[in-house]
C-alpha cells in the first residue's frame, strides 16, 4: 500500500543514492520511477546473473544489422521490437525514396545517428543531421532524400506523440520548443511523369495511391499539427549536485504507453559520496530501450550504435567495476559526456524474429 512515509528498516545509508559503504543500491520501482519505490541495499551485484529464456534482453550493435532500405531504395526499415502501442525499427537509407510515404498507423519519430539529408514533406523540406529527431505526424506525406547513407532509429506510436506538460521548471526546460525547426512550405513542381506514387503503410501492409500531380503541392499551411526537427544539442539538461536524478527528469516526448528520453552531456554530481551512475534497478512497469549515440562516461567511451533492451522486472545498471572506478576517480571528472537516447514502454516489447536471428537466438 502507498504511504506518505518512506520507511527504513535495517542497514540503510542516510542519503538516497549516496554513501553506500560497500552496499549495492537496488531500486524496485513502480510507474517508471514516479510511483512507489523500494531501495534494497544488497551485498552483491544484482546484475551478476545468467539469463535464459524470452525475457533475457537483447544487446546489439546496429552496424551489424541490414535494413532493407539500406540496399534498396524501395525497401523498408528493419523492425526491431513492437507491442500494441509502438514499433521500434532501424533505417539505413542510402538512396532517396522513389515514391512518397504516408504512415496511416501512427506518428513517426526518427532519431538520426549517422548521415545527413532532407525529408521532403507536404509541409516543406526538413534538413537533418546527426543528433536530430525528425517528427512526422500520422498520415503526413513525405519522402526521405539522403545526402549520405543515414542510420536512424524510428519510434512509431499508435497514439499521438506529445510534448510533456510543463512542470515546476516551466515551459522551456528541458525542451524549449522554440528551438524546433519547422518547415517552410515549398511546392514541388511536377517533373513530367504521368503518375506520382504514395505508399500508405498500415498494419504491416501497403496500399498504393497514384496522383496525376506531385502530392507536395502545398503553397501554405497553418495550425499546430506539423512535422519538425529538434537536435539533442539544443536540449536543456536538468542536473543536480547531490543526487543522480531519475530518468523521468529527461523526458522529451510521450504517447500512451511510450516515453522518449535523453541522457546527454551535463555537469557530474559534485557532492562527495554521491553515486554518479544510475542505481541498479528493476523497472517493474516498463521495458527499457537504450540507444548509445556516442560520448563518454568518466573517461570511458560509450559504444556508439549499441542498442540495448531490458524487459521490465529484470535487474540492470552499470557494472560494479565501472561504479568503483567512478568513486575512485571522483575528483578527476566534473562532467558526464554520454549521449544516450531511451525509449520506455508500458507494455512488453517483443523482439522481431530478424533481430533474434541477428543476435543468435533465432
N, C-alpha and C positions, 0 to 999 in steps of 0.2 A: 504494500500500500504506500501511497505517496505521503510524505511528511514535509513540513516546512523546516524540520530539523535534520541536519546532516549528522547521523550518528557515527560514533567512533568506538571501536572495540579492539582490544589487543594492542600490538606494537604498530603504531602509525606515525609518520612524520607530522610535524606541526603544520607545515605549509603544504598546499596541494602541488604535486608535480615538482617537488624540490626536496633537498636534504634527505636522500633515500638511505644513506649509510649502508650501502650494500644490498638493500632490498630491491625487488623488481616491481615497478609500478604498473599494475594491470587494471584497466578500466573496463567494466561491463556496463555499457550504456544503452539507453533506450531513445528512440526518436532521433537518431543521428546527432547525439551529443547535446540535445536540448531538453531531454526528458530525465527520468530518474537514472541515477548512476550508482555504481558500487566500485570503489577502488580497493583492489585486493593487493596487499603487499606480500610478494612471494619471495622465496629463497632462490628460485631457479628461473631461468629464461623461459617464459611460457610459449615462445615460438619454436622451441627446440623439440620438434616433433616431426614424424614422417607421416604424410597423408596418403591414403589410398582410397579411391572412390570418386564419385562425380563432383563432390564439393572440395576437391583438392586444390582448386585455384589454378590459374594459368599465368605464367610469365613468358613473354615472347618479345623478341626484337623485331620490329615491323620491317626492317630491311630484309629479313628472311622470308617475308610473305609476298605473294604475287597477285595483287588485284587485277581483275580482267581489264580495267580501264587503263592499266599501265602499259599494255601491249596492243590494245585495240581501242581506237577512238570511240567505237560504238559500245564498248564494254561498260560494265557497271562496277561499282566498288565491291570489295570483299566483305561480306557480313562476318562480324566477329562474335557479337553477342546480341541477344534480343530477349525481351519479355513483353507483356501486353502493353506496357507504357512507352517503350522505346526500342530502337535498334541502334547499335554501335557498329560502324563499318570503317574500313580503311580504303582510301583512294590513293592511287598512284598515277594520276592522269598525266600523260606525256604529250598527247595530241588534242587539238580542240574537239569539242563535241561536234559531230557532223549534223546535228539536229538540235532542237531545243528540248528542254526537260521541264516537266511540271510534276512535282510530287504532290499527289492528292490525298496521301495518308496522313501527313503531318508536317510540322516545321522541320527545317534542317539547320544545323549549326556545324559548320566546318571549322576545325582548328588546323591552321596551316603550319606544319612542322618544317617543311622544306619547299622551296620553289617560289616563283612569282608568276603573275599573270592577271587576268581580268575575268570577272563574271559579267557577261553581257545580260542584263535583265530588262524587263519591260519598264522598270523604273529609271533605267540608266545604267551606266557602267560602274562597276566596283573593282578597282585595282586591289590586289592583295600581295602580301609579303610574309615571310616567316614571322610567327607570333601573332598573326591576325586571326581573330574569329570572323567568320563570314556568316551572317544570319540571313536565312531565306525563309520568309513566311510561307505557310502552307499554300499550295496551288500557285506559287509565283512561277512565271515562265522565265527560264534562263538557259544559258549555255556557258560552259567554262572554256576559256581560251588561255592555256598556259604559255608563258614565255619560256619557262624551263620546267622540266619534269617536277611535278608537285605531289608531295606526300602530305596527306591530311587525314585526320581522324574526324569522322562525321557522327554527330549525335542527332538522331531523328526521333522526335517525340510526337505521340498521338495527340497530346494536349498542347495547348499554346505555350510556348516559352515566354516567360515574363521576367521583367526586372523585379528583384525583391523589393518589398515596401521599405521606405525609409525607416531607419532605426534611430537609436539615440544619437548617432553622429550626424544625422541629417541626410539630405538627398544626394550629396556629392561624394560620399565615402561608403564603400571603397570604389564604387563605379560611378564616375562622373559622365552621365550620358551625353553631355555637350561635346565630349571628345570622340564620340562615334562619328564615323564617316558615312554620310548619306548620299545616295546617287543623285546627280542632276539628270533630268530627262534628256534622252538623245534618240531621235528617230533613226532606226536602222533602215536605210533605203533598200528597196528591192534590188537584187542583183541579176534579174532577168530569168531566173528559173521559173518553171511552171507552178511548182508547189513548194511549200515550206512546212517541214515536218515538226510536230511537237509530240514527244512521247510522254504519256501520262503513266507514271509508276504508281502502282497501287497493290497492296496485299500480295506482294511477290509477283504480280503480273504486269502487263503493259498494254495500253491502248494507244493507238496512233491517230493523231489528228493531222489533216493536211489543209493548209490555208493557201489561197491564191496570192497572198501577200506576206511579207515578213511580219510576224506577230509582235515584234518590238517596234510598234509604230506610234508610241505614246509621245505626245507633244508636251504634256504637263500632267502633274498629279498633286494631290493634297490629301491630308489625313494623318492618322497615327499608326497605320499598318504598312510597314515598308522594310526592305532589306537594309542592312548596314554592315560595316566592318568596324572592329574595335581591336586595337593591338594591346597585348598584355603589358607593353612598356608604359601604357597610359593608365594602368590600373593602380589605384592608390592603396597601398598595403597598410593594414592596421597592425600595429605591433605593441608589445608590452615588454618592459624591462624585467618584470619579476615572475612571469609565468608564461609558458608556451600556450598560446591561445588555441582554442578548438577549431576544427576545420570550418565550422559554420560561420565564423567571422569572415571567411574569404569567399563567400557566396557571390557568384556572378549572375547567372540566370537560373530560373527554375520553372518546372512544369509539374503537373500532377505526377507524383512518384519519381521525379527526376530532379537532381540538383547538379549544377555545373560550378566548380570551384577552382580557384587559382592559388597555387603556392609559389610565391615569387620573391625575388631578392628583397631583403629587408634588414634592419638592424637586428643583431642577435640579442637574446636575453642577456642582461648585464649583471643582475644581482647574483653574487656568488652562491653556489649551491643549487641554482635553478637548472632543471633539466631542459636542454635545448632541443632535443629531438621529440617528436610526438611520442607520447607514452604508449606502452603496449596496450592494445585494446581489442575487444570483440565488439564490433558494431552490430548489436543484436538485431537491428531492424533494417539495415541497409547493406546491399552489396556495394563494394568499392572498386572503382577502376582508377588507376593512376597511370598517366602517360608522361614520361620523362622527356621534356623538350630540350633540356640542357642545363648548364651551370655546374656549380659545385657546392659541397657542404663541408665547411671547415677543412678546406684544402684537398678534399677528395672529389674528383669529378663524378657527376651522376651519369649513368649510361644513356646517352641520347637515343631516343627511339624505342626505349623499353616500355612495353605496356604490361601492366600487372593487374590481375583480377583477384580480389579476395572476397569470397562469398561471406554473407552475414553469418555471424556466430563463430568464425574462426579467428584465432589469435593472429595478430600481425604487428609489425613495427620494425624499426631499425634494429639490427643485431646488437647483442650486448657488447661486442668488441668495438663497434662504432660509438656506442654510448660512452664506454670507458675512455676512448680516445678523446671525445668531446669534453669530458670532465677534466682529463689530464692536461689538455691544451686550451683550457677555458680562456686564459689571458691572451692567447695568440690571435684569436679571431673575434672581430666585433660585428661581423655580418654573416648572414646566410645567403648564398648566391644561387639557390636552386630555382629551376623553372619547371614546375610540375602542374599539369592540368588533371583535375579529378572529376569523375562523374559518380555520384552516389545514387543508387536506385532503391526504391522501397520494396519492389518485388525482385525475386531472384532472377539473375541473368543466366541464360542458357548459352554456353559456348557453341558456335556453329561446328558442324562436322568438319568443315575445311580447316578451321582453326585447330581443332583437336588433332587432326591428321598432321598438321604442320609441327605440332609440339610432341608428336609421337604417341598420342593417346587415342588415335582414331580406330 
